[in-house]
Structures are given as structure tokens and as C-alpha cells.
Amino acid sequence: MIRIDFSGVPTEGLSQSKEIEAAFDGFTREGYVILDNIVPQDTVRALHEEFLERYKDQIRDKETADSLEVGARRFMIPLQFSGGLGAAQVFANPYVIALVRMILDDEAIIEAFGAILSLSGAEKQHIHHDGPILFNSEISRLLPAYAMTFALPLIEMNETTGTTALWPGSHRRGGHEGAEPEQPTIPPGSGVMWDFRTYHSGMANRSDQVRPMVYATYARRWYQDPVNFRKETLQRLVFEPGFLGGMPEDLRKLFAHVRSAA
């Protein structure tokens, strides 16, 4: 299992750290990496409470204009870039961004931002990858990553609440048949990142509570997810006027594809 512990790793000079190098190597080879201890656990607990209060109307077994059903009792919703959930520590976590820019490039963007809600009783999700393979060609397996998903669970992901099963190396093989998935336990404060081509599946939620997982899609500037946002009312990025204006230039680059960021 590819997991890197960032406890005590300073955020200065991250691109030169052995931890980021190891995460890059693991991601490139296996198509995923678990990033341990990148957010304080107390912060994640506060984010969980904030989520349950701010998005309580979205915690229901029904697709709305602002949500997309992605499995039985499983929904994707957009999150606003405000409050703790919309803080840079979440959408531009320094450990995550250092890795994203190493895997993609310095011009990488945040293409979508939201949450996946696995309600109590959610069934195992179908095995899938997050977007169609470029060019629908065998050569696509050999190409560098063009998009990736980062997920930050707000409660522990385990055998009871459900985790994300990942098929190592499937981004290169182009399939998952005959291989066993990794089913990691991911505690609060840790996250997981996978290549858009990596096969994965949300596991069943056997607990009595909703399992919210904040996600961000990072991509090369020219890429746009052509599948998950075909529904016109579902927004990729949601923020108030002025949000981008007060952002440091280094983070503002993540929104370079947004017209108002110019």
C-alpha cells in the first residue's frame, strides 16, 4: 500500500522533500497515494461539524438540481469556497499542491470542488475511473497524468463507514479484472489521491451516519471533466465575487482557467 506520513514535515521546500518524492514515485507507479497527517485532526472534526450544519439540506436520498447521484444512496454536491471548508488548507493543502504540481506542472488548475456523500446504507459503488481515457487509445495508458482526484474524508473511512477501494496499477493496465484492490483505512487528517485513470469504487456504508468526503479535481490547464458535469445545473466551482481578488498569486494560479481570475 502506498502511503506517506507527513507528520512533522515542514511546508517550506516541499518539492525537494523525500516525502513528496516518495509520494510522486508511488502515484506514478501505482496510480494512487495516501497522504497521512496533512491536516490536524481537530481541524477535520471542526470541518465535519461545519459540513453537517451548512449542508444539512443536501443530506438526503434524492438527487436535486445541485447534486448528482453517483451510486445507490451516494451523491456528489458542490461546496462553496467559504468558511473552513473553503479554506486554502482544504482546497490548496500545501502537501497536496506540491505533489499536484510535481505530477502535472506548475500551471495545474483546480477543475472542480465538492463533496461525495455516502449515506447510511449506501451500497458498494460500481468500479470505475473518473473520466474517459484520452483519445480512446492504447497509448493513453503510457501518458503522464492529466487529471487527478484528491479526497479528504471528514470521518474515518474504514470497513464500517466504507472506504475507497483502489486497483493499483490499473491506470497503466487499462483494466481491473483479476486484480485485488487496496481497501485502506483513512483516519481524519489524512487524504487519498488517485489518477483519473485509476479504477476505484466507494465501499458500502454500514454505519448509522453519513460519510462525507471533500474532493478536489486537479488537472492540466487544458483539461475539463466531460462526464460528471454534463448536468447543466451542477456547478464545478462555487465562490462569491471578490474571492479570487484577495487570493495570493501562487494560489490564484489554480483558478487561471476561470474568466474572472484574469
C-alpha positions as CSV (number, residue, x, y, z in Angstrom):
1,M,0.0,0.0,0.0
2,I,1.4,3.4,-1.0
3,R,1.0,5.8,2.0
4,I,3.3,8.6,3.1
5,D,3.3,10.1,6.6
6,F,3.7,13.9,6.6
7,S,3.8,14.3,10.4
8,G,6.3,17.0,11.2
9,V,7.3,17.6,7.6
10,P,7.8,21.4,7.1
11,T,5.9,23.0,4.3
12,E,9.0,25.0,3.2
13,G,10.9,23.4,0.3
14,L,8.3,20.6,0.0
15,S,9.2,20.0,-3.7
16,Q,12.6,18.9,-2.5
17,S,11.5,16.7,0.4
18,K,11.9,12.9,0.4
19,E,8.3,12.5,1.3
20,I,7.0,14.3,-1.8
21,E,9.5,12.4,-3.9
22,A,8.2,9.1,-2.5
23,A,4.6,10.2,-3.0
24,F,5.3,11.1,-6.6
25,D,7.1,7.8,-7.3
26,G,4.2,5.8,-5.7
27,F,1.5,7.7,-7.5
28,T,3.2,7.4,-10.9
29,R,3.8,3.7,-10.4
30,E,0.5,2.6,-8.8
31,G,-1.9,5.4,-9.7
32,Y,-2.7,6.4,-6.2
33,V,-1.1,7.6,-2.9
34,I,-2.4,8.0,0.6
35,L,-1.2,11.2,2.3
36,D,-1.2,10.8,6.1
37,N,-1.4,13.6,8.6
38,I,-1.7,16.6,6.3
39,V,-4.4,18.3,8.3
40,P,-4.7,18.4,12.1
41,Q,-7.4,16.0,13.3
42,D,-9.1,18.7,15.4
43,T,-9.4,20.8,12.2
44,V,-11.1,17.9,10.4
45,R,-13.5,17.4,13.3
46,A,-14.5,21.1,13.1
47,L,-14.9,20.7,9.3
48,H,-17.2,17.8,9.9
49,E,-19.4,19.8,12.2
50,E,-19.5,22.7,9.8
51,F,-20.5,20.4,6.9
52,L,-23.3,18.8,8.9
53,E,-24.7,22.3,9.7
54,R,-24.2,24.1,6.4
55,Y,-25.2,21.3,4.1
56,K,-27.8,19.5,6.1
57,D,-30.4,20.1,3.4
58,Q,-28.3,18.1,1.0
59,I,-28.1,15.1,3.2
60,R,-31.0,13.2,1.7
61,D,-31.6,10.3,-0.6
62,K,-32.7,12.4,-3.5
63,E,-31.0,14.0,-6.4
64,T,-31.6,17.7,-6.8
65,A,-30.6,20.4,-9.2
66,D,-27.4,20.9,-7.1
67,S,-26.5,17.3,-6.7
68,L,-25.6,14.2,-8.8
69,E,-26.4,10.6,-7.8
70,V,-23.3,8.6,-8.3
71,G,-24.5,5.3,-6.7
72,A,-27.2,3.9,-4.5
73,R,-27.6,6.4,-1.6
74,R,-24.4,8.2,-2.8
75,F,-24.4,11.8,-4.1
76,M,-21.9,14.4,-5.4
77,I,-22.5,18.1,-4.4
78,P,-20.6,21.3,-5.0
79,L,-19.0,23.1,-2.0
80,Q,-18.7,26.8,-1.6
81,F,-15.2,28.4,-1.2
82,S,-16.1,29.9,2.1
83,G,-15.8,29.1,5.8
84,G,-13.5,26.4,6.9
85,L,-14.5,24.0,4.2
86,G,-13.5,26.6,1.6
87,A,-10.2,27.5,3.2
88,A,-6.8,27.1,1.5
89,Q,-5.8,24.4,3.9
90,V,-8.5,22.3,2.3
91,F,-8.5,23.2,-1.5
92,A,-4.8,24.1,-1.6
93,N,-3.3,22.0,1.1
94,P,0.5,22.6,0.8
95,Y,1.4,18.9,0.7
96,V,-1.3,18.2,-1.9
97,I,-0.4,21.2,-4.1
98,A,3.3,20.3,-4.0
99,L,2.5,16.8,-5.2
100,V,0.0,18.0,-7.8
101,R,2.5,20.4,-9.3
102,M,5.2,17.8,-9.5
103,I,2.8,15.2,-11.1
104,L,1.2,17.7,-13.5
105,D,3.0,21.1,-13.8
106,D,3.2,24.5,-12.1
107,E,0.2,25.6,-14.1
108,A,-2.1,22.9,-12.7
109,I,-5.7,24.1,-12.0
110,I,-8.5,23.1,-9.6
111,E,-11.1,21.9,-12.0
112,A,-13.9,21.0,-9.6
113,F,-14.5,21.2,-5.8
114,G,-17.2,19.5,-3.8
115,A,-18.1,16.5,-1.6
116,I,-19.3,12.9,-2.1
117,L,-21.9,11.9,0.4
118,S,-22.3,8.2,1.2
119,L,-25.5,7.9,3.2
120,S,-26.1,5.3,5.8
121,G,-26.9,2.1,3.9
122,A,-25.1,3.2,0.7
123,E,-24.3,0.1,-1.3
124,K,-20.9,-0.7,-2.9
125,Q,-20.3,1.6,-5.9
126,H,-19.7,0.3,-9.4
127,I,-16.0,0.0,-10.3
128,H,-15.0,2.9,-12.5
129,H,-12.4,5.6,-13.4
130,D,-13.2,9.3,-13.1
131,G,-13.2,10.2,-16.7
132,P,-12.9,8.8,-20.2
133,I,-9.4,7.8,-21.4
134,L,-7.9,10.4,-23.7
135,F,-8.1,9.5,-27.4
136,N,-9.7,6.1,-26.5
137,S,-6.3,4.7,-27.5
138,E,-3.9,2.1,-26.0
139,I,-1.2,4.9,-25.9
140,S,-3.3,6.7,-23.3
141,R,-2.1,4.2,-20.7
142,L,1.5,5.4,-21.3
143,L,0.9,9.1,-21.0
144,P,1.6,11.2,-17.9
145,A,-1.4,12.0,-15.6
146,Y,-3.7,14.8,-16.9
147,A,-6.1,14.9,-14.0
148,M,-6.4,13.5,-10.5
149,T,-8.9,13.4,-7.7
150,F,-7.9,14.3,-4.1
151,A,-10.3,13.2,-1.3
152,L,-10.3,14.3,2.3
153,P,-12.7,12.3,4.4
154,L,-14.4,14.1,7.3
155,I,-14.9,10.9,9.3
156,E,-12.7,7.9,9.3
157,M,-13.0,5.7,6.3
158,N,-12.9,2.0,7.3
159,E,-14.7,-1.3,7.0
160,T,-17.9,0.0,8.7
161,T,-18.2,3.5,7.3
162,G,-16.8,2.4,3.9
163,T,-13.6,3.4,2.2
164,T,-12.5,3.9,-1.4
165,A,-11.2,0.6,-2.9
166,L,-8.3,1.3,-5.4
167,W,-6.9,-1.0,-8.0
168,P,-3.1,-0.4,-8.0
169,G,-1.6,-0.1,-11.5
170,S,-4.9,0.0,-13.3
171,H,-4.1,3.4,-14.8
172,R,-1.4,1.6,-16.8
173,R,-3.2,-1.8,-17.4
174,G,-6.4,-0.2,-18.5
175,G,-8.5,-2.6,-16.5
176,H,-9.0,-4.1,-13.1
177,E,-10.0,-7.7,-13.9
178,G,-8.1,-10.4,-12.0
179,A,-6.6,-7.9,-9.5
180,E,-7.3,-7.4,-5.8
181,P,-8.0,-3.8,-4.7
182,E,-6.4,-2.0,-1.8
183,Q,-9.0,-1.0,0.8
184,P,-7.2,1.4,3.1
185,T,-8.4,2.8,6.4
186,I,-8.1,6.5,6.2
187,P,-8.3,8.4,9.5
188,P,-9.3,12.1,9.9
189,G,-6.5,14.3,8.9
190,S,-5.3,12.0,6.1
191,G,-6.3,12.0,2.4
192,V,-6.0,10.0,-0.7
193,M,-5.2,11.0,-4.3
194,W,-5.7,8.9,-7.4
195,D,-5.1,9.3,-11.1
196,F,-8.3,9.9,-13.2
197,R,-7.5,6.6,-15.0
198,T,-7.2,4.5,-11.8
199,Y,-10.1,2.1,-11.2
200,H,-11.8,2.6,-7.9
201,S,-15.0,2.1,-6.0
202,G,-16.7,3.5,-2.9
203,M,-17.4,0.7,-0.5
204,A,-20.7,0.2,1.4
205,N,-21.5,2.4,4.3
206,R,-22.7,0.0,7.1
207,S,-22.7,2.7,9.8
208,D,-25.6,4.8,11.0
209,Q,-24.1,8.1,9.8
210,V,-23.4,9.8,6.6
211,R,-19.8,9.7,5.4
212,P,-18.9,13.0,3.7
213,M,-15.7,13.1,1.7
214,V,-14.5,16.5,0.4
215,Y,-12.9,16.2,-3.1
216,A,-11.0,18.4,-5.4
217,T,-10.2,17.6,-9.0
218,Y,-6.8,19.0,-10.2
219,A,-5.9,19.0,-13.8
220,R,-3.7,20.3,-16.6
221,R,-5.0,23.7,-17.6
222,W,-6.4,22.4,-20.9
223,Y,-8.4,19.6,-19.4
224,Q,-12.1,19.7,-18.4
225,D,-14.1,16.8,-17.0
226,P,-16.5,15.8,-19.8
227,V,-18.6,13.3,-17.8
228,N,-19.5,14.4,-14.3
229,F,-20.8,17.8,-15.2
230,R,-23.0,17.2,-18.2
231,K,-25.9,18.2,-15.9
232,E,-26.0,22.0,-16.5
233,T,-27.3,22.9,-13.0
234,L,-24.3,21.1,-11.3
235,Q,-21.5,23.6,-10.7
236,R,-17.8,22.8,-10.8
237,L,-16.6,25.8,-8.7
238,V,-18.8,28.0,-6.4
239,F,-17.5,31.2,-4.9
240,E,-18.6,34.8,-4.2
241,P,-17.4,37.8,-6.1
242,G,-14.1,39.1,-4.8
243,F,-13.0,35.6,-3.7
244,L,-10.2,35.5,-6.2
245,G,-9.1,39.1,-5.8
246,G,-7.8,38.6,-2.3
247,M,-6.0,35.4,-3.0
248,P,-2.2,35.1,-3.0
249,E,-0.8,34.9,-6.6
250,D,0.6,31.4,-6.1
251,L,-2.8,30.0,-5.2
252,R,-4.6,32.2,-7.7
253,K,-2.9,30.2,-10.4
254,L,-5.1,27.3,-9.5
255,F,-8.0,29.3,-10.9
256,A,-6.3,30.6,-14.0
257,H,-8.9,29.0,-16.2
258,V,-11.7,31.0,-14.6
259,R,-12.5,34.1,-16.6
260,S,-12.9,36.3,-13.5
261,A,-9.4,35.4,-12.3
262,A,-7.8,37.4,-15.1
